[in-house]
């Protein structure tokens, strides 16, 4: 019975009037199940079940119009030989590392800079939330017009500042930079908003104490702000890493993965394997590799994160 | 915040930083708006102020909104986002209350929470084929309902995590009093706890709606004609006549404005929502 009493009932010895009045044990179990059950069943039905349902196919060379044959681990072996896949992995890694690093540095720096009483602070924050909710596909599509080589606004600005025209979408290097910039536009505000929210929640008395002890501005940052902000920064890092690995919308709408395969990120590559070349078995194997990479990363960071959520 | 008077040089840096930030964030929206009200021939001219530098026109808005596919897509997107958000919030609120108020043993509360959180960690592309096959089996391909189901699934972590923290912050005494007075658990949930978290509930609903509206990968793979929502319309806009800046402007704004405006309404809860409850905004 002690197991079934919720935290609402303060004692575990059954003296509490509430569970007794409700008929104890089975009744509470049923209540719990009614509250948690629907969501749990829902998640099982729409994430675990489809994966199991499609599971056998990753073992088969499943292709429409071809006879199914069981290829065992062949699809997994192919992952190691496919140079296009390796290109996609490399592009994704470059994208993930550069966007996450730049967003964290820029966003946190801005938050530190603006962490003071400013007129219109709330308006500023409201404006910073706009990019977070702007439809990514729409941003990619709008990007085509903004990165336009002749007379597009970005190149016009560069030329006005005395620079040369940048071949944004036609040069492999610059195309990836263009995709990265869209991501920076969209997600630097996220780092900024979370950082500034956390900064404003820091205990002021610690700063006063440190100032009384004669700490200078940089010391305050190095020995007070940074250690206190570290859990938040870890959390932002994890959330951004996870999201960055999912990138799909902007590359497919802005560059279609091109020129060549210069911006063909992992999700886009897998999407094409599945729905352009209808190689479902191989695409499923690719999906599992990505899942493995993300899970590995999350579990490496998870120790830190658990501390934050608990 | 810390120091009262900032030196002049510091203040100048601050003002410049703020101006740059605002320009950087707002320019794409203004650029889209500008193009949407310019005549085709004017889109390449460096004019920035309507009425003063050029005569604005609503012609492109009218013709875009007259296209049946666009209207249909707007309707589909509305159904998908409202449906998915409502489902996610209903399921999520119940689960959130369970996680906040009951003690689970096998598996424990922490594990359950992590499990719900993990839905946002999974890369969606992993699910493209499983969902395609499942929806084909259910005869739900090219149906808005398949997208309602999927978006509800992928936005479910928001209500679960955000609301379980809100329920935990409510004083237990209120509900205990109700239970002692003979209310059932359901009555104390509906009459006491739920009304107190309504603002959070609405904000979570808005966040779920915006995310469902913006979702693209499943919308692209599971729809082919009648269920196509806005993000797919925009990505499918053909470039046969080159990029038509004016239509790009209209479509981009039509797609982006609903979630962006919704986000402004949920402003207070955004940080909490996007960090899955770990940081209070």
Interface residues (C-beta under 8 A of the other chain):
Chain A: X3 X5 X6 X7 X8 X17 X18 X21 X22 X28 X31 X32 X34 X35 X36 X38 X39 X40 X42 X43 X46 X47 X49 X50 X51 X53 X54 X57 X110 X113 X114 X115 X116 X117 X118 X124 X125 X126 X127 X128 X129 X130 X131 X132 X133 X134 X135 X136 X137 X138 X139 X140 X141 X142 X144 X145 X146 X148 X151 X153 X156 X185 X189 X190 X193 X194 X197 X198 X200 X201 X207 X220 X232 X235 X236 X239 X242 X245 X246 X248 X249 X252 X253 X266 X267 X270 X271 X274 X275 X280 X283 X284 X287 X288 X290 X291 X294 X295 X298 X308 X309 X310
Chain B: X1 X2 X3 X6 X13 X14 X17 X18 X21 X22 X24 X25 X26 X27 X28 X29 X31 X32 X35 X44 X46 X91 X92 X94 X95 X97 X98 X99 X101 X102 X103 X104 X105 X110 X112 X113 X114 X115 X116 X119 X120 X121 X122 X123 X124 X125 X126 X127 X128 X129 X130 X131 X132 X133 X134 X149 X150 X152 X153 X156 X160 X172 X175 X176 X179 X180 X182 X184 X185 X186 X189 X210 X213 X214 X216 X217 X221 X230 X231 X232 X234 X235 X237 X243 X245 X248 X249 X251 X252 X255 X256 X259 X260 X262 X263 X264 X267 X270 X271 X274 X275 X276 X277 X278 X279 X280 X281
